[in-house]
């Protein structure tokens, strides 16, 4: 079953009929004639029997394209972690030496890991489904008939057709070439396209930038480089993410702190105090477990996975998960006008004959130009729609020059019959006309109205070569009106409100592009610049990029240089596009965004593919990224506050030579109510805060003072309780008082992080406080968690110390906020 491209309304785009196969003795295709080498003939491709024979021999391109990790990899990544190993060993120890309630932390980890696996599996299903929807299918000629098939169905020796924007999916050798130019930059890093002739090799991973042709597959399956490239291009990854790398850095520091502290705690509890062995082990484990911020990694994975599912419902394929985070950090968005601000289709509104040219003859020329190109671009397709077939007998095409974004025009030479021949060029007026031609003034007025103008000119010499357009005689102006996307204006306003600069970069006339941008309300649309006057010095170019909003007549190489210039000024750049001329810039941008109906090459290099072809989906991606970054920053502060006070308490216990104040059950209860449950809700809540850099520094600025204050307040309560309660069995009362202080201080940290308050955030904090109160008043729960407040003096003293600590927390957070403003 073949896959059809769709327009913005979801309807299949009209497809031009493919040329019929020709006889072996025919030199030219009678439907779409083109200049071919004398020795070349159009092959009919493999027969059905030959295809079956190759499939039987296993010579088929059956390497699956993976869009996500396998289920086994997901399970391994979530289960076999460094901290799960530590906690697992401690859990097994507690199962043998302590009551059931002291081993609850192990069951919590199992539940959390299970949640992580389920969420990532859901994300995998979403990614796999969207990847199949967005997969482009190459056109293969078999038995003389061209048909679209899946990449995995290509067999050795298949004849694969190529056109502008098509990616070479397997290695092969060129069989047919019509001005075929292939970009191999993804393989070699060389930006200049390579002209291919019959017999030349083509490598999978390259793509066509101009012309057309066909190649015979010489390597398929795992032997072809495409198998590796396709897998790496669309694979589920969690790399090059500031959030992920920051959490890894934090965990590395935590490990360094935890190991010596844990060793000191073990020695203190088992040797120095000479306490009951089982009780000492239980309290040692109770001191080690809370040092590990195991839930932080889990919640980050869950937040990313849920983000993928949410965006998938909006037909947005995230090929690399950090792209969700990356787009939220973007401060400059570079847009290609065609296909982004405007819909792919255009309409011919007027044809103005120049120099006394005959109007019916001009229309006949345009009709034949449309018929000469089997793979028309959007402009030529509009002409074909307006003049669908030549009037009278079709002229014979003797030479064809496909459109190239580098030269800005296409052309064809015809034998009109009766010994009359002519050559025609169709393209950008300001490229085909000399600088002072009087027609440029008329064109300028049309451009000011946001109309696109093409010039039809009679060529005087060879179509190809550096002098191909020299001396061309203007014959007519073809006026095209582009269809604006109805949601583009709203999207531009969103980026303006979010302080994200928008740059429109187009190969069209700068004035025309500026008029279109102005209609959509782009801020600074009046600041336009013709890219041919763009400075070549990188620093000067960066200045011009920052001062202007609209750029016209931009070449593909310039797009790449513009992205680099913006990045040199510290900007995080996103590039959107759907054409072959956008590929280099998409590849170099921090985040590449491709339209689903765009060329296969753009989809291969982009991190985000908008399968619904709607630019309006981008705000959803930005919002999802901000939700992930902002919320993970919040919950990371919760987790690391616990780590800091746990390490500090262990150090104080070793220094003061006292029993560790808590059993595992106490810290399991505190972690669940002040971190685990609240963090899950906070991590998935809406968050529109602008993403900010330096994740580790920002988290540590708040978590370190918070953890120190909580640790000191808790240990002070514990020491006072040790002097207040005397006699055997007093440790339970001391622990209960210390637990009360630590809970109240941790709740205040949660209350600060939950700001700004909404009804559900207030309810969340209140529910956690109520749950702890239930534990304190229900006898069965008191016994289960070994918590019972004795008397009134010490419990109220614990509350008083917590109030002082809360005041210190408020002061420290405000101080940090003033010294390190956002």
N, C-alpha and C positions, 0 to 999 in steps of 0.2 A: 504494500500500500504506500503510495507516494504522499509526500507532505507538501502542502501548498502554503506559500507565504500569505499572510493576511494583512489587511489594512487596519487603520485605527478603529474601524467599526466592527472588526472581527470577521468581515466577509473576505473570501478568497480573492486575491488580486488576479486580474485577468492575465492569462499567460498566452504569449504569442505562439502560434503553431510552429513546431520545429521543422527544419528543412527535411524534405523527404530524401532518403538515400538515393544515390545516383549510380548509374551503371559504371562498371569498371572502365569502360572506354570513354567516359565523359570526363572532360578536363575541368569543367566548372559546374558548381551547383546552380541549377536553373532557377531556383527560388531566391537564394541569397548568394549570388555569384561573388567571388572574391579572388584576388590574385593568389595563385598557388604555384609552387615550383613545378617545372615541367614533368619531373619524375614522380610527383606526388599525386595520389588519387585518394579519395575519401574511402576509408575502409569501412566495411560493414560490421566489424567487431567479431567476437566469438559467436559460434553457433550454440544452440541449446545443448547439443551433445557434447561439445567441447567443455562447456561450463560444468555439466554433470560429471564428466571425466575428471576434471580438476578438483571438484568437491570430493569425489571418491578418493583421490590421492591426498587429500588434506591440504591442498594448495589454495586455501581460502583465508581471507583476512578476518579471522574469527577472534581476534583479541578483544575482550570486552572493554569498553570504555567505562572507567569507574568514576562516579561522581561523589562517592563518599567512602568512608571506611567500612570494611565488612563487619558483620555482627560480632565475629570473633575478636577483631581488633578493638571494637567498642568495649566489649567485656573486659579484655585484657587491660586496656587503657584506664578503665575505671576501677578495676579490682586490684591489679598488681602495681600499687604505688608504694613509695618509700614509707609514707606515714601509715598506710593501711597495714604494712608489714609490722611496724612498731606497735600499733594499736592492737593488731591481731595477736601478737605474742603476749602483750600485757593482758589482753582479755582472757587468753587461755590460762595464764597464771591465776587471775582472779577467780576463774571458775573453780579452781581447786582449793583456794585458800580463804575465800570470803563468801558471804551470803550472796544470793542471787542479785539483790538490788545493787551491790557494788560492781556488778559486771554489766549493768544496763548500757554503759557507754558502747560496748561491743555491738549490741543489737541496734543501737542508733546508727552506728556506722554502716551496718549491713543495710538498713532501710535507706539511708542516704545514698549509698552506692547504687542500690537498686533503682532509686529515682533517677539518678544520673544516667544509668544505662537505658532506661525506658525513654527518657527525654531525647537522648542522642539517637536512639533507634528511630523515634518519630521524625527527627530531623533528617536522618538518612533516607527514610521513605519519601519525605518531601523533596529532598535533593534529587534522588533517583528519578522520581516522577517528572520533575521539571526538566531534568537533563534530557530525558527522552522526548519531551515536548519540543525542546529547543534544538534538538539535534538536526543539523543540516544533512541532506542526503545527496551524494554525488550523482551525476548523470552518466550512465554507462550505456554504450552502444552495443547491442547484441542482435544478431540476425538483421542488421541494418536498421533497427529501431532503437531510438534513444528513450531511456526510462530512468526514473529516479529509484535508487535502491539504497538500503542501509549500507553504511561503511563496512560492516562485518560480512556483507554478502559479496564483496569484490573478490574475484579469483585471479590467479596468476595469468597474465596475458590479456586481461580485460582492457578495453579501449574506453578511457575515461575522458569525457569532454570537459573543457575548461572555458571559463568566461571571466570577466572582471569581477573580482571579489571572491572567486572560488579558491578554496584551500586545496593544495595537493595533499591527498589523504594517504597515499602510499608512494613508495619510490617507483620511478619509471623512466621511460625514454620518450621524448617527444615524437609523435607520429605525424601530427599536423600542426602547422603554426601560421597564424594570420596576425602579423605584427604582435606576436606574443611576448609580453614583458612580465617577468616574474620577480617578485621581491623575496630575497632569501635572507633578509635581515634577522629574522627569528633564529636562523641557523648560524650565520656568519657574522652578524653585527654590521654588515655593510648595507648602508641605506639605499644605495643606487640600484634600481631595478636592472635585471639582466635580460637581454634580448635572447630568446630561445629560437633555434632553428630545428627542423626535423633531425632526429638522431641525438640531440643534446639530452643529457640526463636532467631529471627533475627530482628534487628531494622532498619527501613529505615534510610538512611543516611550513613550506614556502607557500606563497599565494600570488594570484594573478592581479596585476595592477592595470594592465591595458591589453587589448587584443583578445584573441581567443585561439582555440586549437584543441588538441586531444593528445593524450599520452597513453602508452601501453604499460601496464603494471608489470614491473620486473621483480619487486620484492613485496610480499604480503605477510600478514600475521606478525609474529614476533621478530622477523627479520627486518621489517620496515621500521624506520625511525619514528613513524607516525604513532606506532603502538605506545612508545615511551612518551612522546610529546603529548598525545591526547590524554593519557592517564595523568601526567603531571599538570596539564593545563586546567583540568576540571576536578582535580582530586580534593577531597575534604582536607583542609589544612588548618593548623592552629599556630602558624609561624609568623614572625615579623609583626607581632602585636605588642604594643606598649603595655597593654593590660596584662597579657600573658607573661611577657618577659619581666614585668614588674613584680608579678606574684612569684615567679620563679626566684627572682633576686631576694624577695622577702623570705621565702622558704629557706633559701640558702643561709641567710643570716640567722633565722630561727634555729636551724640545725646546729650552727656553730654555738649559739647560746645554750641550746638545750642539752647537748652532750655533757659538757663539764658540770653544768648545774645538776643534771640528773645523777651523775656519778657522786657528786658531793652529797646530794639528798639521800642516796642509797646508803652511803657510808654512815651518815649521821643517824638515820633511823634504825639501821641494823646493828651498828657497832657501838656508837657513842652512848645512845640512850639505853641500849640493852632491853628494849621493850619486848612485849610478846611478839613472837616471830610473825604470826599471821597478821596481827594488827599492824606491825611495822611494814610488812609487805603491802598491805592494803593502803596505808597512808603514803607509802612511797609511790605506788602506782597512781594514787589520787593526786600527787604532786606532778607527775610526769605527763599524764594524759592531757590536762588542759593547756599544756605548753604547745600542743600541736594544733595549728589552725586548719585541720583537715577539711572542714566544711567550706572553706574559702575556695579551694580548687573546684569542689563539687558545684557550688553555686555559680561559679563563673562558667563552667561547662553547661549547666542547665540554662543560664541566662542566654548564652550564645545559641544553644539548640532551640530554645523557644523562639528566639528572634528569627531563626531560619524558618520555623514553621509559620510564624505570623506573616513574614514577608512572602513565603510561598503561596499563602492564600491570596496574595495580591499579584500573583504571577510575576514574582521577582526571583530570579535564580541567583543565589549567592554562591559563586564558584569557589571562593575562598572566604572562610568565616571572618577573618580579621577585617574584611572589607566593610562589614557592618560597623565596626569600631572606627575604621579609617575614614569613612565618609562623614562620620560625626565630627571628626577633627578637621575636616576640610574648611579652608577659609577663602578659597578661590575655586569657582566652577567655570571651566571653559566649555562652551557649548558650540557645536556645529549647527548652523541655522537649519539646513535642510534635514528633515527627519527628526529634528528635536523641537525647534520652535514652530516649524511648519510640517504639515503632513507630506508624505512622500509624493503625492500626486500634484500636478499642475495643470492649468488650463490655458490654451492659446486664446488670448482676448483680441489680438489684432495682428495683422501682417501689413507692414507699410513698405511699399515698393520704393526704391531709391533710384535716382538717376534715370528716370523714365522707363524703368524695367516693366515688362508686360506682366500684369497681375496673374492671369491664368497660367502663364509659363512658370512664374515663381512658385505657384501652388504645386505645379507638376514636379518641379525640382525638389520641393520639400517632401512630397509623397515618395519619390524615388529614393531620397536620402533615408527616409524612415525604413523603406523596404530593404535597404542595403545592409542594415545592421541587425544581425540575429539576436543581439543582446543589448537593446537600447537602454540608455540611462533615463532618469526621470524626465529630463527636458525633451529628449527625442521621443519618449513615449507620449508626451503631450501632443507633439506634432503628429505622431502616428494616429492618435485618437481623433485629431482634427482633420487629417487627410489620410484616411485608412488605406487607400489603394491608389496607385497611379491612374491618372485619367488617360484612358486609351491603353495602348500596348506598353508594357513595362520596358524601360530602358535596360540595357545589359551593363552590369557593373563590372568594370575592368580592374579596378583597384579600390580598396577600402582602407581608411585610416580611422581606427576606433578612437573614441574620446579618451584623452589622458588629462588627469587633473594637473599635471605638470605643465603641459603646453596650452591647456584651456580651450581646445577646439578639436573637432573631428572633421572627417572629409571623405569624399568618394569621387571616383572618376567614372564617367558613363560613356557608352556608345549609344547615342540617341537614335541611331539608324540613319540611312541615306548618307552615310559617310560623315556624319556630324558627331563630334566628341566634345565633352566638356568636363571640367573638374571643379568641384565645389567644396567650400569650407563652411563650417557652422560652429560658431563659438562666441567667446567674449569679445564684444566690440572694441574695448580698450586694448585688447591684445592684437586683434587683426587690423585695426585702423591706426594710421599715424597719429601722433599726439595732437596735432592742430586740425584734424579733419572736422569740417563743419557739422557732420552728423553727430559728433560727440555731445554737442550742446543739447540737441534734441533728446539724446539718450539720457543725459543727466536729468532732464525734467521728468522723464519716465521713472528713473531710479528714485527720485525724490518722493514719488508716490508709492514706493515700495514694490514696484513692478520689476520683473526680471526681463532683461532684453538680450536676445541673441542676434548676432549679425550673420546673414547669409551672404557670402562673397564668392565671386568666381576666381579660382586660383589660376595663376599664370604659368606655373611651373610644376615641378614634382610636388606631390603632397607631403612626402616625408623630407626630413633633413632640416637643418637650421634655417634655411631660406624658404621653407615651405609656404609660409604666410606672406612672404615679401611680395609687394605689388598686387595684392589681392584687390579686386574691384568690388566695392559694396553693391549689393543687389537688393537687399530688403532687410528690414528689422522685424524680428519675430518677438512679439510682446507676450510674456507669460505672467500669469498671476498665480502666486503660490497660496496654498490653502493653510491658513493659520490653525494651529492646534487650539481648540477652545479652552483647554486647561493650562496652556503655557503661561498666560499672563498671571494667573493666580500662583503658579509655581515660582515665577520670578519674584513676585511680591513676598512670598515666603522666605526666599533666600535673602532678600533685602532686609526683612524684619529680623532675620537671624544674624545679621552682619556678615554675610557671606558675599563676597564680591563676585559678580557674574561677568564673564568676558565672552562675547560672541565672536567666534573665529570661523570665517567662511571663505570659500574660494570665489564667491560672487563679488560683484561690485560693492565697495564699502558703503556708498551712499544708499544703495538699495537695501543692503542689510541693515543699516542704521534706521531706515524708514520702517522696516518690518519690526525691529526691536522697539522703536518708539511706539508703534501701534500697540505693542504688548505691555507697555509701561516699564521698560527696562530703565533703571536709574543710570543716567549718564549716556543714554543712547545717542545724544548729540555729539559726543566725543568719538568721532570715527577716524580711522587711519587706514590708508592704503598700504598694505604690507610691502609693496614694492619700494616704499619710502621708509621702511623700518630700518633702524640702525643695525649694523652688523656686530658692533661691539656688544658683548653680553651685558655689561652693566648699563649701557645706554638703552639696550633693548628692554631690560627689566624696568627701567624708569618709564619708557613708553608704554609698557604693558600695564603699569600701575596707574598711569595718567589717563588712559583711554579705555573705553568699554567695548567698542565695536571695531573689528579688523576685517578688511576685505582683500580679495585677491591673494589669499594666503596659500602658499605651496605646502605640500605634505612635509617637506623638510623644515620649513619655517614653523609649522605647528609644533614640531618636536623641539625646536630651538626656543619657542615661546614658553613651553612648559618648563624647560630647563632654566630659562631666565627668571621665571616666577619662583621656582624652587630655590634659586640662588639667593633670593631675598628672604628666605625662611618661610615661604608660603607652603601650605599643604594643598596640592592641586588635584582636583578631579577633572577628568576629561570625558565628555560624552560624544558619541558619534555612531554612525552606522555604515559609513562608506570605507572603501579600501584606503582612501587618502587619510583616514583618521587612525590607521593602525599604529603607525610609529609613535604618535603622540599618546595614544591609549596605553601603549606598552611602557612608555617612560613616565607617565603620570603616576602620582601616588595611588590613585584609584581610577581604574578605567571602567566606564559604563557604556555598554552597547545596547542598541535596540534589538529586539528579537527578530525583526524583519531585516536587519542589517546583513552585511556580508559575513560569510563564515569566518573569514580572517579576523574580523573585529570581535566576534563572539569568542574566538579562541583565546585572544589575549586579554579580554576584559575580565575583571573580577566580579562584576555585577552585570547580569543580562536582564533587561526589562522585556519579558516575553510578551507583554501586552502592548509594547511599543509606545507606552505612555510616559512622557517626561514627568507627568504629575505624580508618578510613583516615587520619585526621588525623595520628596519630603518624608515619606514613610520610612525610607531607609535611614535618613538622617535622624529621625525621631527614635527609631529602634536602636541605632548606635548610641545616641545620647542616653537612652534608657539604660542600656547595658553599662556604659562607662560610669554614669553618675551613680547608679545603684550599687554597682560593685565597689565603687569608692566608699560609699556609705557602709556597706556590710563589712568591707575589709577593715575599717576602723573598729567595728565591733569585735571581730575575730582577733585582731592584733592587740587590742586592749586586754583581752583575756590572756593572750600569750605573755604580754609584758608583766601583768600582775602575777601570773603563775610563776614566771622565772624569778621575780622579785621576792615573792613569798618563800620560794625554795631557798634563795640565798639568805634571807633573814632567818629562816629556820635553822640553817647550818651555822650561821654566825652566832645565834643566841642559844644554840644547843637545846632546842625544845622539840616536842612532838609536832609533826605536821598537822595543822588544825583541821584538815578535811579528809573525809573518806571519798572514794570515787562517786558514791551515790549523791553526795552533796553537790559536787561540781557538775555531775550530770544534770541534776535538777536546775542548777543555776544557768548552765549553758543552754539548756533547752528553752527556759523561759526568757532569758535576757539576750540570747544570740540566735539559737537554732530556728525556732518558730518565727520570731520577728524578722530575721534576716531573709527567710524564704519569701515572705510577703513583700518586704522592702526591695528585694532584688528584682521582683517582677512587676513592680508598680510603675505607673507612668512617670516620666522624668524628662523635662524639657531643658534642663540646665545645659549650657554650652560646654562642650568637652574641653578640658584644660589639660596641658601637658604635665610632665613630672609626677606621675602617679605615685611612685614610691615615696618621694619627699612629702607630698601632700598628705598621704595616709599616715606616715610616721610622725609628722608634726603634731597630729592630734592624738594618735594612739599611744605614743610614748608617755606624754604627760598624763593622759587619762589612766593608763595602766599603773603608773607610779603612784598617783593619788589614791587609786583604788587599793593597791597593794599596801601602802603605808597605813591607810585608814583601817583596813581589815586586820593587819598585824597589831596595830595599836589596840583595837578592841580585844583581840585575842590575849595580848599581854595583860591588859587590865582585868579581863575575866579570869585569867590564871591566878591573879592576886586576890580577886574577889571571892571566887569559888575555891574552897579547900576541901580536902578529904578525898577518899577513894571514889572513883566514878565521876569525878567532876569534869573530865575531858569532854563528855557529851554536852554539858551545859556551856563550856567554853566554846566548843565547836558551833553550837546553835547561835550564840551571840555573834561570833565572827561571821557566820553565814548570813545573819540578818543584815549586818553592815555591808558585806560584799554585795548582797542582792540589791539593797537600796542604792548603793553607789552605781552598780551596773545598770540599774533601771534608769538612773539619771543620765548616764551615757546614752542609753537607748532613747530617752526622751529628747535629748539634744539632737541626735542623729535623725530622729523622725520628723524634725522640723523641715519646712513649714507644715503646721498641723492641718490636717483635714479630718473629717468625721471618722474615717476608718482608721487613720493613724492614731487618733486619740483612743478609739475603741480598742485597737491592738495593744497599746501600752497599758490601758486599764485592765484588759483581759489577762495580761501576764501578771500584773500585780494581784489581781483577784485570785488567780490560780495559786500563787505562793501563799496567799492568806488562807486558802482552803487547806493547804498542806499543814499550816500551823495550827488550825483549829480542829481538824478531823483526827481523832485519836489513831485510827488505823494508819493514816498517812504519816502521822507523827512517828509511829513506830517503824514504818517501812523505810522512811528516810532518816531515821535517828535524829529527829529535830524536835526539841522541846525547850521552850523558853522557861527558865527557872527564875521565879521572883519577878519584881518589877524594876528594880534599880538598874540591873545590868542591861536588860532589854532596852530601857529608855536611854541608857548611856550609849548603847550601840546605835540607836536612832539619832542621838545628838551628834555622834562622831560622823555618821553618814551625812547629816545636814551640813556640817562643816566641810566635808569632802565635796559635797555637791556645789557649795559656794566656790570652793577652789577650782572645781571643774569649769564652772561658768567663767571665772576670771581667766583661767588658762586658755580656754577656747577663744575668748574675746581678744586676749593678748596675741595669740597666734594669728587670728584674723586681721588684726591691725598691723602686725609686723610683716605678714606675708599676704597682702591683699590680692584678691582675684584679679 
